[in-house]
Amino acid sequence: MTDQHRRVLVVDDDPEIRRILVTALRLRALEIDEAVDGRSAIDLIQENRYAVVLLDIMMPGVDGFAVLESINHDENPPVVLVVSGAGKQVLDRVDTSKIHGIIKKPFDPLEIADVVASCAELRGRSSFETMAYATVLSGASLIALLKL
C-alpha cells in the first residue's frame, strides 16, 4: 500500500479532539496530517493525497462547510464529517453526495480509528468509483453510511 493510502487528514480547531483522533489513528499505523482550521485544510488537501479526511464542521473563519465545497470529489478523498450532536442540521445544509459519513461527538476514538483504517485499506485496494455503500457501524457514534 502506498503512503497516500495510509495518510489521513484530521481537521478540527479543538486541540483535544485532534489529539484524541491522532493518537487513536496512529495506533492503526496510519500517517496523520493535522489542520487547525479550514484554510489550512484546503491547502493541505490541494497539496497532498489522502485516504480519508476527518472534517470538523463548526470552526471559526473558514468552516467545514467551506472546506467541503472546495473539494473536487472526483479527485479527492472520502470526507467524514465530525459533528457535535446536530447531525440532522448538518445533513440539511450539505450535499450528502459530497460526504461519506458522519461521526457524532462524543465518539469512541478506537472505534473511529478502526473505521478509518478499514476505509483507508479498501481505498488502497480498489478504485473509488467502484466502492459501494456499506454500513460499517450501527447504533454507535457513526450516524451515517461510509462509502467504502
Contacts in CASP RR format, 6 or more apart in sequence:
PFRMAT RR
TARGET T0000
AUTHOR 0000-0000-0000
METHOD contacts of the structure
MODEL  1
MTDQHRRVLVVDDDPEIRRILVTALRLRALEIDEAVDGRSAIDLIQENRY
AVVLLDIMMPGVDGFAVLESINHDENPPVVLVVSGAGKQVLDRVDTSKIH
GIIKKPFDPLEIADVVASCAELRGRSSFETMAYATVLSGASLIALLKL
1 121 0 8 1.000
1 124 0 8 1.000
2 124 0 8 1.000
3 31 0 8 1.000
4 48 0 8 1.000
4 49 0 8 1.000
4 50 0 8 1.000
4 51 0 8 1.000
5 51 0 8 1.000
5 120 0 8 1.000
5 121 0 8 1.000
5 123 0 8 1.000
5 124 0 8 1.000
6 29 0 8 1.000
6 30 0 8 1.000
6 31 0 8 1.000
6 51 0 8 1.000
6 120 0 8 1.000
7 30 0 8 1.000
7 31 0 8 1.000
7 32 0 8 1.000
7 33 0 8 1.000
7 48 0 8 1.000
7 49 0 8 1.000
7 50 0 8 1.000
7 51 0 8 1.000
7 120 0 8 1.000
8 25 0 8 1.000
8 30 0 8 1.000
8 31 0 8 1.000
8 32 0 8 1.000
8 33 0 8 1.000
8 50 0 8 1.000
8 51 0 8 1.000
8 52 0 8 1.000
8 53 0 8 1.000
8 54 0 8 1.000
8 116 0 8 1.000
8 120 0 8 1.000
9 32 0 8 1.000
9 33 0 8 1.000
9 34 0 8 1.000
9 35 0 8 1.000
9 41 0 8 1.000
9 44 0 8 1.000
9 45 0 8 1.000
9 48 0 8 1.000
9 50 0 8 1.000
9 52 0 8 1.000
9 53 0 8 1.000
9 54 0 8 1.000
9 77 0 8 1.000
10 18 0 8 1.000
10 21 0 8 1.000
10 22 0 8 1.000
10 25 0 8 1.000
10 32 0 8 1.000
10 33 0 8 1.000
10 34 0 8 1.000
10 35 0 8 1.000
10 54 0 8 1.000
11 34 0 8 1.000
11 35 0 8 1.000
11 37 0 8 1.000
11 38 0 8 1.000
11 41 0 8 1.000
11 53 0 8 1.000
11 54 0 8 1.000
11 55 0 8 1.000
11 56 0 8 1.000
11 59 0 8 1.000
11 64 0 8 1.000
11 67 0 8 1.000
12 18 0 8 1.000
12 21 0 8 1.000
12 36 0 8 1.000
12 54 0 8 1.000
12 56 0 8 1.000
12 59 0 8 1.000
12 82 0 8 1.000
13 36 0 8 1.000
13 37 0 8 1.000
13 56 0 8 1.000
13 59 0 8 1.000
13 60 0 8 1.000
14 56 0 8 1.000
15 36 0 8 1.000
17 56 0 8 1.000
17 82 0 8 1.000
17 105 0 8 1.000
18 34 0 8 1.000
18 36 0 8 1.000
20 109 0 8 1.000
21 54 0 8 1.000
21 82 0 8 1.000
21 109 0 8 1.000
21 112 0 8 1.000
21 113 0 8 1.000
22 32 0 8 1.000
22 34 0 8 1.000
23 109 0 8 1.000
24 109 0 8 1.000
24 110 0 8 1.000
24 112 0 8 1.000
24 113 0 8 1.000
25 32 0 8 1.000
25 113 0 8 1.000
25 116 0 8 1.000
25 117 0 8 1.000
26 32 0 8 1.000
27 110 0 8 1.000
27 113 0 8 1.000
28 113 0 8 1.000
28 114 0 8 1.000
28 116 0 8 1.000
28 117 0 8 1.000
29 117 0 8 1.000
30 51 0 8 1.000
30 113 0 8 1.000
30 116 0 8 1.000
30 117 0 8 1.000
30 120 0 8 1.000
33 44 0 8 1.000
33 48 0 8 1.000
33 50 0 8 1.000
35 41 0 8 1.000
35 44 0 8 1.000
37 59 0 8 1.000
37 60 0 8 1.000
37 61 0 8 1.000
37 62 0 8 1.000
38 59 0 8 1.000
38 61 0 8 1.000
38 62 0 8 1.000
38 63 0 8 1.000
38 64 0 8 1.000
38 66 0 8 1.000
38 67 0 8 1.000
39 61 0 8 1.000
39 62 0 8 1.000
41 53 0 8 1.000
41 55 0 8 1.000
41 62 0 8 1.000
41 64 0 8 1.000
41 67 0 8 1.000
42 62 0 8 1.000
42 66 0 8 1.000
42 67 0 8 1.000
42 70 0 8 1.000
45 53 0 8 1.000
45 67 0 8 1.000
45 70 0 8 1.000
45 71 0 8 1.000
45 76 0 8 1.000
45 77 0 8 1.000
49 77 0 8 1.000
50 76 0 8 1.000
50 77 0 8 1.000
51 77 0 8 1.000
51 78 0 8 1.000
51 116 0 8 1.000
51 119 0 8 1.000
51 120 0 8 1.000
51 123 0 8 1.000
51 124 0 8 1.000
52 77 0 8 1.000
52 78 0 8 1.000
52 79 0 8 1.000
52 80 0 8 1.000
52 100 0 8 1.000
52 116 0 8 1.000
52 119 0 8 1.000
52 120 0 8 1.000
52 123 0 8 1.000
53 71 0 8 1.000
53 76 0 8 1.000
53 77 0 8 1.000
53 78 0 8 1.000
53 79 0 8 1.000
53 80 0 8 1.000
54 80 0 8 1.000
54 82 0 8 1.000
54 103 0 8 1.000
54 112 0 8 1.000
54 116 0 8 1.000
55 64 0 8 1.000
55 67 0 8 1.000
55 68 0 8 1.000
55 79 0 8 1.000
55 80 0 8 1.000
55 81 0 8 1.000
55 82 0 8 1.000
56 64 0 8 1.000
56 81 0 8 1.000
56 82 0 8 1.000
56 83 0 8 1.000
57 63 0 8 1.000
57 64 0 8 1.000
57 65 0 8 1.000
57 81 0 8 1.000
57 82 0 8 1.000
57 83 0 8 1.000
57 90 0 8 1.000
58 64 0 8 1.000
58 83 0 8 1.000
58 84 0 8 1.000
64 81 0 8 1.000
65 93 0 8 1.000
65 94 0 8 1.000
68 79 0 8 1.000
68 81 0 8 1.000
68 94 0 8 1.000
68 98 0 8 1.000
68 99 0 8 1.000
71 79 0 8 1.000
71 98 0 8 1.000
73 79 0 8 1.000
73 97 0 8 1.000
73 98 0 8 1.000
77 123 0 8 1.000
78 100 0 8 1.000
78 101 0 8 1.000
78 119 0 8 1.000
78 123 0 8 1.000
78 128 0 8 1.000
78 146 0 8 1.000
78 147 0 8 1.000
79 98 0 8 1.000
79 99 0 8 1.000
79 100 0 8 1.000
79 101 0 8 1.000
80 99 0 8 1.000
80 100 0 8 1.000
80 101 0 8 1.000
80 102 0 8 1.000
80 103 0 8 1.000
80 116 0 8 1.000
80 119 0 8 1.000
80 146 0 8 1.000
81 90 0 8 1.000
81 94 0 8 1.000
81 99 0 8 1.000
81 101 0 8 1.000
81 102 0 8 1.000
81 103 0 8 1.000
82 102 0 8 1.000
82 103 0 8 1.000
82 105 0 8 1.000
82 107 0 8 1.000
83 90 0 8 1.000
83 102 0 8 1.000
83 103 0 8 1.000
83 104 0 8 1.000
83 105 0 8 1.000
84 104 0 8 1.000
84 105 0 8 1.000
85 104 0 8 1.000
85 105 0 8 1.000
87 102 0 8 1.000
87 104 0 8 1.000
87 143 0 8 1.000
90 102 0 8 1.000
91 102 0 8 1.000
91 144 0 8 1.000
96 144 0 8 1.000
99 144 0 8 1.000
100 119 0 8 1.000
100 145 0 8 1.000
100 146 0 8 1.000
100 147 0 8 1.000
101 142 0 8 1.000
101 144 0 8 1.000
101 145 0 8 1.000
101 146 0 8 1.000
101 147 0 8 1.000
102 142 0 8 1.000
102 143 0 8 1.000
102 144 0 8 1.000
103 112 0 8 1.000
103 141 0 8 1.000
103 142 0 8 1.000
103 143 0 8 1.000
104 141 0 8 1.000
104 142 0 8 1.000
104 143 0 8 1.000
105 141 0 8 1.000
106 141 0 8 1.000
107 141 0 8 1.000
108 140 0 8 1.000
108 141 0 8 1.000
111 137 0 8 1.000
111 140 0 8 1.000
111 141 0 8 1.000
111 142 0 8 1.000
112 141 0 8 1.000
112 142 0 8 1.000
115 136 0 8 1.000
115 137 0 8 1.000
115 142 0 8 1.000
115 146 0 8 1.000
118 136 0 8 1.000
118 148 0 8 1.000
119 136 0 8 1.000
119 146 0 8 1.000
119 148 0 8 1.000
122 131 0 8 1.000
122 148 0 8 1.000
123 131 0 8 1.000
123 148 0 8 1.000
131 147 0 8 1.000
131 148 0 8 1.000
132 147 0 8 1.000
132 148 0 8 1.000
133 145 0 8 1.000
133 146 0 8 1.000
133 147 0 8 1.000
133 148 0 8 1.000
134 145 0 8 1.000
134 146 0 8 1.000
134 147 0 8 1.000
134 148 0 8 1.000
135 145 0 8 1.000
136 142 0 8 1.000
136 145 0 8 1.000
136 146 0 8 1.000
136 148 0 8 1.000
END
